[in-house]
């Protein structure tokens, strides 16, 4: 079942990416909910002891995917809240697997500064295009994604092996996906015309996060 789940994940993701590239909205709606459901199945069949925080993080990401399918500010907000909860569960997961005494002292201010600066730069360029009532909630959301990234990178620095690094790279791709989504949704003259990059970085990012948690 582990292999079958993984095959389904890559097949559904491939079809969804094709639909995103071709801007086939109907096919995108049909395939999107199954990306993380198959990834969740892959996780559950791959570990001896299932972590409820990992399951919760994936499920809230899945719910965010579903809530973002309809158009409208209310749906976008609901999806964002669901993803925020997902990030919190990922943070709890990373923190529970990290010996912070092994994290170099320089890493804490460095990664905090990197993701804070990246968030400020992104929203500096987005500000003219965002509805006023969404600016600060979306900015806070991206900061939370950045915090999730920080904890992923702290874990990668505290442990030997590649598991932590795999998850950290996945978290970074998740951050890039969210930034891309903001430009696709709100900056209509952006070079990002489709959801292809958004979903490519998102799907690979979630997969790498989960894979790193399975291996570690």
C-alpha positions in Angstrom: 0.0 0.0 0.0 2.9 2.3 0.6 4.1 2.0 -3.0 0.5 2.3 -4.4 -0.1 5.4 -2.3 3.2 7.0 -3.6 2.3 6.1 -7.2 -1.2 7.7 -6.8 0.5 10.8 -5.4 2.8 11.2 -8.3 0.1 10.4 -10.9 -2.4 12.8 -9.4 0.2 15.5 -9.0 1.3 15.1 -12.6 -2.2 15.4 -13.9 -2.8 18.4 -11.7 0.4 20.1 -12.9 -0.7 19.5 -16.5 -4.1 21.0 -15.7 -2.4 24.0 -14.1 -0.1 24.6 -17.1 -3.1 24.4 -19.5 -5.3 26.4 -17.1 -7.9 23.7 -17.1 -9.9 24.8 -14.0 -12.2 21.8 -14.0 -9.4 19.2 -14.0 -7.5 21.2 -11.4 -10.6 21.1 -9.1 -11.0 17.4 -9.6 -7.4 16.4 -8.9 -6.3 18.9 -6.1 -8.0 17.2 -3.2 -6.3 13.9 -3.9 -2.7 15.2 -3.8 -2.4 15.4 0.0 -4.8 12.5 0.7 -2.5 10.2 -1.2 0.5 11.7 0.6 -1.1 11.2 3.9 -1.7 7.5 3.0 1.9 7.2 2.0 3.0 8.6 5.4 0.7 6.3 7.4 1.8 3.2 5.5 5.5 4.1 5.8 6.0 4.5 9.6 5.7 2.1 12.4 4.3 4.7 14.8 2.0 7.4 13.3 2.5 10.9 14.7 -0.8 12.6 15.3 0.9 16.0 14.8 2.1 15.0 11.4 -1.3 13.7 10.5 -2.9 16.9 11.7 -0.5 19.0 9.7 -1.2 17.1 6.5 -5.0 17.1 7.1 -5.1 20.9 7.7 -3.0 21.4 4.6 -5.5 19.3 2.7 -8.4 21.3 4.1 -6.6 24.5 3.0 -6.3 23.0 -0.5 -10.0 22.3 -0.6 -11.0 25.7 0.8 -8.9 27.5 -1.7 -10.7 25.9 -4.7 -13.7 28.3 -4.7 -13.1 31.9 -5.5 -13.7 34.7 -3.1 -12.1 36.4 -0.1 -14.0 34.4 2.5 -12.7 31.1 1.0 -9.2 32.5 0.6 -9.2 33.5 4.3 -10.6 30.2 5.5 -7.9 28.4 3.4 -5.2 30.6 4.9 -6.4 29.9 8.5 -6.3 26.2 7.8 -2.8 26.4 6.4 -1.7 28.5 9.5 -2.9 25.6 11.7 -1.0 23.2 9.5 2.2 25.2 10.0 1.7 25.2 13.8 1.5 21.4 13.8 4.6 21.2 11.6 6.4 23.5 14.1 5.3 21.2 17.0 6.6 18.2 15.1 10.0 19.7 14.3 10.4 21.0 17.8 9.7 17.7 19.3 12.4 16.1 17.2 15.1 18.7 17.8 17.7 18.9 20.4 18.1 22.7 20.5 21.4 22.4 22.4 22.9 21.1 19.2 21.7 24.0 17.1 24.6 26.5 16.5 23.9 29.8 18.2 24.3 31.8 15.0 21.4 29.8 13.4 18.6 31.4 15.5 19.1 35.0 14.5 20.3 34.2 11.0 17.3 32.2 9.9 14.9 34.5 11.7 16.4 37.4 9.8 16.4 35.6 6.4 12.7 34.7 6.5 11.6 38.0 8.1 13.5 39.9 5.4 12.1 37.7 2.6 8.5 38.3 4.0 9.0 42.1 4.1 10.4 42.2 0.6 7.6 40.1 -0.8 4.9 42.2 0.8 6.6 45.5 -0.1 6.1 44.4 -3.8 2.6 43.0 -3.2 1.2 45.9 -1.1 -0.2 48.0 -4.1 -2.2 45.0 -5.3 -3.6 43.6 -2.0 -7.0 44.5 -0.5 -6.3 46.6 2.6 -8.1 44.2 5.0 -6.0 41.2 3.8 -2.5 42.8 4.0 -1.7 42.2 7.6 -3.4 38.8 7.9 -1.5 37.6 4.9 1.8 39.1 6.1 1.3 37.3 9.5 0.6 34.1 7.6 3.8 34.3 5.7 5.7 35.1 8.9 4.3 31.9 10.4 5.4 29.9 7.3 8.8 31.5 7.9 8.7 30.3 11.5 7.9 26.8 10.3 10.9 27.0 8.0 13.1 28.2 10.9 12.2 25.2 13.0 12.7 22.8 10.0 16.2 24.2 9.5 17.0 24.1 13.2 16.2 20.4 13.1 18.4 19.8 10.1 21.4 21.5 11.9 20.8 19.5 15.1 20.9 16.0 13.6 23.1 13.9 11.5 22.0 12.4 8.3 19.8 13.7 5.5 16.3 13.4 6.9 16.3 16.9 8.5 17.8 18.5 5.4 15.2 16.9 3.2 12.4 18.3 5.3 14.0 21.7 5.5 14.3 21.9 1.7 10.6 20.9 1.5 9.7 23.6 3.9 11.6 26.2 1.8 9.7 25.1 -1.3 6.4 25.5 0.7 7.5 29.1 1.4 8.2 29.7 -2.3 4.9 28.2 -3.2 3.0 30.6 -0.9 4.9 33.6 -2.3 4.1 32.5 -5.8 0.4 32.0 -5.0 0.1 35.6 -3.7 1.5 37.0 -6.9 -0.7 34.7 -9.1 -3.9 35.7 -7.1 -3.4 39.4 -6.7 -0.8 40.8 -9.1 -2.5 40.3 -12.4 0.4 41.6 -14.5 2.8 39.2 -12.8 5.0 36.9 -14.9 3.4 34.1 -13.0 0.2 33.6 -15.1 -0.7 30.1 -14.0 -0.7 28.0 -10.8 1.9 25.6 -12.3 4.9 27.0 -10.2 2.6 27.3 -7.1 1.6 23.7 -7.2 4.9 22.3 -8.4 6.8 23.8 -5.4 3.9 23.0 -3.1 3.5 19.3 -4.0 7.3 18.7 -4.0 7.6 20.7 -0.8 5.0 18.7 1.1 6.4 15.5 -0.3 9.9 16.3 0.9 8.6 17.5 4.3 6.8 14.2 4.8 9.7 12.1 3.4 12.1 13.7 5.8 9.8 13.0 8.7 9.5 9.4 7.6 13.2 8.9 7.4 13.9 10.8 10.6 
